[in-house]
Amino acid sequence: MQRIAALFFLALSLLGANAAHAFEAHPLEGQVVRIEVRDADWEGASPADIKLLLEAVATEMLTHFPGRRLDPIIVSRSHEGPVVLFVKGPQNASQVRLAASGERWAEYIYEFSHELFHILANYQYRAAARNSQYQWFEEMLCETASLAMLKRFAARWEEAPPHPRWASYGGTLNRFTQRALNEPHRQLPPGVSFTQWFRENGPALRTNPYLRGKNELVASYFLPLLERNADWRAFAYLNQPAVQQPVGFNDYLLSWQHRTPAPQRTMVANAMRIFNPDPVGVRTRLLAAAERFAPAPLAAAPQAPGPAGPSAPRVKEDDPAN
């Protein structure tokens, strides 16, 4: 057993070193993200105010991805649901569409955080690989990031709002955030452990990554992990440029760990502990790991038509007049 453990950690070190080398070409040098909010009927909110808020959200989230550089982001209005498109705009800009409107600033934070996390997780590589059986995991992480950003802004909005005239909005933001966190469907059923719940519900998530109720329950369980760890850079290695054959969920997590540089693997290891990967078959996976998880040279992902997927929030803000 000790030999297996030693072999396991040796393989992780070697593969992780190779993965880190393969990703060195990815632009990670510091740069402030540029956000353009397109003119549209935002139902009373000005594009300048929306831009101000979204820049605050991006600045906050990028504190968890030190050194990460992003291409510009173009934000436009959606009448269907929030989404980030696979097709890029001018200057390789990410195209985000938000359903939030008016001065419901909580909804902008909630929706934009979700789509921004898709971008930071390099969602375009998942699209190029055409493998979506574990897309639910990325969707869950985006929901978790939205909750984390809501909590962060709610905690300090009254003292340091993005604009002084919005200080009175702090109470509304707090109510929105608490309602989102306390929705019944986000809680485990009485007497059911997360391991039991996931064993029963995991197959459905693999089939349909947009089962929002189930994703949101996992996100609530996952939220403390993001809050305890300031470094989220491991999520930049969640998706990979190479087309991979479908693998089991344990192997999916292992491949993510292999691609992640060693200093940033704490987050991955903690995630693996949450889902309690089955240790059976470790020796077999290690023997095949070098071939299966060998990182491919990083290249620009081909653009695919259409959106990354519907991301309509389940939580809606009360009318500001109420």
N, C-alpha and C positions, 0 to 999 in steps of 0.2 A: 504493500500500500504506500509506503514511504517513497519507493522507486517511482510509482505512478505519479505521486504528487510532485516529486522533483522534476520528472519529465514534463509534467503539465506546465509548471512555472518556467522551465527552460524554454519550452516551445512558445509560450506567451511572450517571453522577452525577445526571442529571435524574430518572431513574426511581427511583434510590435515595432521593433527597430526598423524592419523593412517597410512596414506600413507608414511609419513616420517619415521615412526617406521619400516614399512615393508621393506623399502629400506636401512635400516642401515647396513645390511649385505653386501651391494655392496661395493667393494674395492674402496675407495676414498682417500686413503692416497697417498701422493706425491711419484712419481717415474718417472724418465725420460724414455720416450718410446724408445724401442730398435727397430731399423729399419734395415732390411737386404735386400739389393738389389741384386737379383740373376743375375748371369752372363747371358748375352743374346746379341743379335745383337741390341744394342741401337743406331745404326747408327752414331757412332762417339763419343757418350757421354760415359764416363767411369762410371761404377757402383759406384765408390768412390765419384765422383762428384754428381751423382744423390742422393746418400745417404746423402751427406752434405746438399744439398738443401732441401730434404724432412724432414730432422731433423730440419732445420730452420723453415719450415712450421709447423711441429708438435709442436715445442716449442712455436711458436707464437700463434697457436690456443689454446694450453693448458693454456695460460695465462687467457683465458676466462672460464676455468674449473678448478679453483684452487683446488688443492688436488686430482685431478682425476688421477687414476692409470690405465694404459693400458697394456695389454699383448703385446708381441712383434708383429711387423708387417712385413710380408714378401712381398716384392714388386717384381713382375716379369713383363715381357713384354707381351702386348696383341696386336694382329694384327686385332682385331675386335672393341674393344672399352673399355674404363676404366670401372672397376667393382670391387666390393668387394664380395668375395665368402661367402656363408653360411658355407661351410665346413672349419673347422679350421685346421691349420697346427700343427707342433710340438710345444709343450709348449703352446697349446691353441692360437697360433699365428693367427692373422687375415691375410687373404691372399688378397692382393690388386694387381690388374693388371692394368697397365697404357698403353695407346696407344701413349703417348708422346714419342718423339724420338729425336736424335741429341741433339744439344745444344739450343733447343727451350724451355728455362727455364720457360717461362710464361705458356706454356701448362702443364708442370709438376706441377706448383703451382695450376693451375686451376683444373686439374683432381684430384690430390692427396687431395686437400682441400675438394672436394666433397666426396670422398670415406672416408676420415678420419671423416667427420661429420656424415656419416652413422654409423661409429663405435661408436662415442661419443653419438649418439642418441640411442644406443643399438638396432640396426636394427634386431638382431637375435630374439628378442621377437616378433616383428611384423611377422617374418617368422613363428615362432612357432604357433602364433595365427591364421595363415592362413586367415588374414583379411586385404585386401589391398585396400579397397575402399577409404581410406584416405592416402594411400601411397604417393599420389601426394604432400601432405603437407610436408612430410619428404623430398621428392625429391626437392621441392621448397626451403626448408631451406638449403639443401646441396648446391644448386646453389647460394643462398644468401651468404653462408659462403665462397664460392669460390670467389665471387665478392669482399667480404670484405677483404679477404686475398690478392687478386690482388691489391686492392687499397692500402693496408698497405705496401706491398713490393714495389709497384711503387713509393710511397711517399718518401721512404728512401733508395732505392737501391743504388743510386749514392753515398750517404754518407756512407752507411754501408751495402755493398753487403755481401752475405754469404761467398764469397771468394774475396779477393782484385782484382784478375785478371778479375773478372766479372763486374767491375765498369762501363765499357763502354756499358754494356748491358742495363743500366737504360733507355735509350731512347726507345729501342725496347719494353721493358716491359711497359712503359707508353703508347705507341701507341696501344699495344695489349689491355691494360686495358680500354682505352678510346673507342676503337672500340667495345669492349664487352658491355660497359655501354650504348653506344649510338645507338645500333642496332635498327632500326625502330620497329621491332616486340616487343621490350621490352617497348614500350611507349603506353599509353592509346590512343584510337582513339579520335580525337578532339570532345569536347562536351560531352564525356562519362565519368561518374564518375566511380571510382573503384567499388562501390557498384553495379551499374548497370552492369558493365562488369562481375563481379563475379556471379551475379544472372544468367546471360546468359551462362557463360562458366563453372561454377562450376560443373554441371552435367557431362559434357564431361571429366573433370579432374578426377572425381570419377570413371568413367568407364575405363579410360586409364591414369595411373599415369605418362606415358612417353611422354605426349604431350609437348615437350620441349619448343615450342614457347609460349604456355600459362604459363607453369611453370616459364619461364624466365621473363615474364611480371610481374607476381606476385612477383617474387624475387626482381625485381627492385623497386617495391613499398614497399617491406618489408625491403630492405637494410638499410634505415635510422634507423629502430628500432634496428637492431644489432649494428649499429655504435654508437647509443646513450647509449647503455647498455653494460657495460664491463663484466657483469656476465651473462654467457650463460648456467649456470648449469641446468636451468629448462629443457633444451632439453634432458638431460639425463633421464628424466622421461616421455618423449614423448611416448615411447612404453612400454608395460606392459607384464609381464610374463604370466598372465592368459589369457585363451581363452575367448574372449568377443563376444557377439552377435552384429551384425551391429547396429549402432545407427546413429542418425542424426549428421550433422557436429557440431551443437551447443553443443550437448551432448558429442561429441568427444573432443571438446575443454574443456568442463567442467570436463570431466574425467581426462584430462591432468592436469588441475588446481588442482584437488583433490589429485592427486598423488605427486604433487610438494610441497616440504617443504615451509612453509609460508614465510620465508625470501627471497625465490627465485621466488615468484609468480608475481613480477612486470612485468617480461617479458611476462608471460602468459596473464596477464590482458591487456597489451598493444596489444598483438596479437588478443585477443578477440575483442578489440575495433576496430581494423583494419577491421575485418570481420563482425563487427556489428551483433552479434548473436541476433536472434529474441527473445525479452523478453517474448513473449506469451508462456504460459505453464510453467512458472517458478515454480509455486506451485506444479504442477504435477511432474516435474522433481525432486524437492526437496524431495517429499514423497518417490520416488523410488530410490533416489541417494544412500542411505546407502547400499541397496542390490546390485544395478547395478554396482556401482563403488567401492565396498569394495575391498581393495587391497589384493591380494593373497600373501602367503609367497614367498619370492624370492628364486628361484631355478635356476639351470643352464638350459638354454634353449636348447631343443634338436636340434641337427644339422640337417639341411635340405640340400639336394643336390642342386648343381647349384649356380648361382650368385644371388646377391640381386637385380639385374636388370641392364639393359644397362644404362650407364651414359655417352654415347659419347657426347663430347662437340660440340656445334654448332660453336664455335669460333676457328679458326685455326690461328696459328702464321705465319707471313710472313717468307719466307726463310731467314735464317740469312745472306745470301750473298747479299740480296737486301737492 
